[in-house]
Amino acid sequence: MLTKKKKEKSIKEAQVHDKDTGSPEVQVSILTKRITELTKHLKKNNKDKHPRRGLLSMVAARRTHLKYLEKKDKKRYGTILKKLGLKK
């Protein structure tokens, strides 16, 4: 589970301006953290099948946000990929 401190940290890393909490960059950052946490859980508890559906929906949501960002602004798209360490 993503704690409040981790969520705030990921928001601060991806913010476009001071009060930004809903831009695609922030949403992708939060989803990436949640995906990482859930992946760790599933590696440790490989018989736990129910969270897999949530993981797939989070990956799909992140992909959708990234496609939107790529279509709107290639520079911001490239920046967020580098910040989060995602491959193109």
N, C-alpha and C positions, 0 to 999 in steps of 0.2 A: 504494500500500500504506500502511496506517495504521501509523505508527511507535509505539513504546512510549510516548514522551513525549506524542504527540497523544492516544493512547488514555487515558492517565492524566489528562490535562487535561480531556477530555470527561467522564470518570467523576467528577472532582472538581466539575465544574460542575453535574452532575445528581444528585449523591448526596442521599439523604434523611437519612442519618446517617453517622458517620465511617467505619464499616467496610462500607458499602453498595457492593456490586459487582454485584448481580443483580436489583435492582428494575426494574420496567418503565421507569421514567424513565431509568435508566442504560443499559439495553439499547437504548432508542429513540435515545438520544444517540449511542451507539457506531455504531449502524446508520446514522444520519444522516451522521456523519462519513465512514463507508465509502462510502455512496452518493454523497456529494459528490466524494470522491477518484476513484471509478470513473467518474463522469459527466465529470469533467475529462479523464480518460484517453480516454474514448470520443469526446469532442469533438475531441481532438488526433489520434487514430488512428481515423478513421471507418470504415476497412476492417476493423478488428478486430471480428469478429462474435461470437466465443466468450464474452467477458465479459458480453454482454447478458443471457444466461440467469441468471447470478449476480446481476446488477443487479435483474432482475425478482423473483428470489426474496428479495432483501434488502428491496425495497420492500414485498412482500407480508408479510414478517415484521414490518416496522415497522408496517404498517397493522394487523396482528393485535394487536400489543402496545398500540397506541393505542386500538383498540376495547375491549380488556380494561380499560385504564385509565379510559376514558370511562365504562364500565359500573360500575366499582368506585367511582371517586371523581372527580367532575366538576371539583373544585377543582384537584387534582393534574394532571388532564388539561389544563386551561386554562393552568396554570403552565408545564408542559413545552412546550406549543405556543408560548408567548410566548418562553421561553428559547431555543428552537431556531429561531424565526422561521418556523415552519410555519403554513400557513393552515388554518383550520377547514373 
